[in-house]
Structures are given as C-alpha cells and as structure tokens.
C-alpha cells in the first residue's frame, strides 16, 4: 500500500489546522514588518481551507457534546497505534507527507470516531439490510504483496514461488528485494488487514485476494493501477454462519454509510441543526448554509440510503 495514498481517515471532513485568535500578537516577523494574528486570521478565513477548518471546528464541538462519551482516549490511542504498527519504519515519513503530527493525527482520529458514532446513531439497520450485507460479507483477511512494474517480472516471482519449498519465506525475501512498494517491502510486503468494506485497495487486488485460501498465492499477475502484484494470503478466516457475524455486519453497514457522501451529508446536517449553531462573524454567516438549509430529516429514511463509495484511494 503506497504511503502517498494513506491516512484518508476522515470521510468528508476538512484538514486540521488551527485558525489563529484575532489579535495583534506577531505570528511571524520579517525585515519588511510583522504578520499579526488578526492579519493571519483574516487571510485564512478568506480561503476555502480556512472555511473548511471553521466548519470542522464547529462540527467537532457539536459532535463532542452529543457523542463525546462514546469516544475514549483509549480508542483514539488504539487506532493511532494501529496506524503506527501498520507503517512501521515508514510511519514518520507518512505523517510528514500528509502534513500531520502525532497530535494532529490523533485529533483527526477522534473527529472520525465521533462522526462514526453519529452515523451509527442514524443508521437504522433492518433485517433486510443485514441479509443483503451477508451476501457480500468477507471476514478481515491478512495479505502480503509484491509490486513490480511489468507482467514478466511478476511471472518470474510466481515461478520462484512455485519452485520454493517454503513459499511464504521466499515471498518475504522477494518482497524485500524485488518490490517497488517502499511502504511495506521491509515487512515482507504485509498489507493492513481488510474486509469487503475496504475503500483504499484496488478492486482487482481485493477480488484476487478473496479468492485465495490461507497459504495460497496468486498464480497469475494481478494488474492494478499501480502495476503488477503478486498476492500471498497469510490468513483467510472461514466465513462461518451469519448468526456469528451480526455485529460485524452491522459495523460494515455503518462503515458503508460513512463512505456514502449523501448519507454523511444528511447526518452532518441533522447533527448541526440539533447543535443550535449560531455564526457570529458576518463574513462567515453563510458557511453552513449547505447543511442548515437542507431538507435533511431525522427519520428512519436515512438508513435506507444506498451505499456508494466516496473519496476512495486505490492501492
């Protein structure tokens, strides 16, 4: 998985950057004079990023009031540590590439978890939806990949795996020496676990992976947007019975609603309306009109929205 496409963890919300308080304190000084907080604030709020930041700050305040008890520091730290573990030695570089620090990433994680809590609250899940979700359900699988630039290179790797007495051991060595994916080659090409709701991996990758059993690898190169990949299935749990996965199915429906821009817009609109938001800055008074003046309702129709994929990143 390529780091430049990672950490798309907040669906439909803005980047986290602080708006300076209005004042005459210097933000920066130059030989030509100083830049004050008030000047910085005025410039920031005139930009689309500045408006998005204010929207996000307002939404976070309202979400925290309504759902803050459902999101703990333990949850935030657990998710942060999961990212850190997934990217290993590349983690600091990934943060830097995405303009993030430990603090701002944790803030984004908290925002995302608060939004998830709201989406869960508005996802009125029926038995019909559970049954539909079961038909496409795949448990979380653990895979590894080797990414190369040509089909012949991938075929040569597959040939070496076919001749090996220990395919996975050979696979990890080849990942380190042959893979062009610098984000995971040193970890044997290991990819973060995923299920059928994943929106970051290439669809061809997911389809090929789900057809593998534990210990199997793709016998033909998998063509994706990034090149040609050889996939090894480290662990593919049995699907089991539907009754064993009701909680997972409900979570998947919520996650698909998180990736549905229309559903998400309705949830945010309802949350903001309940939050009694009042914009005091005349220049920003219309900043939430798209939400506050919409026809969103709080009835069960929200849960009937068909999931679509929004802001996907490929592998």
Secondary structure, DSSP 8 states (H G I E B T S, - for coil): --GGG----STT---------SSSSEEEEETTEEEEHHHHHHHHHTSHHHHHHHHHHHHHHHHHHHHGGG--HHHHHHHHHHHHHHHGGGHHHHHHHTT--HHHHHHHHHHHHHHHHHHHHH----HHHHHHHHHT----EEEEEEEESSHHHHHHHHHHHHT-SSHHHHHHHHHHHH---TTTGGGTTEEEEE-TT-SSS-HHHHHHHHT--TT-B-SS-EEETTEEEEEEEEEE-----GGG-HHHHHHHHHHHHHT-HHHHHHHHHHHHHHTT-----GGGTTTTHHHHTS----SGGGGGS-----S----
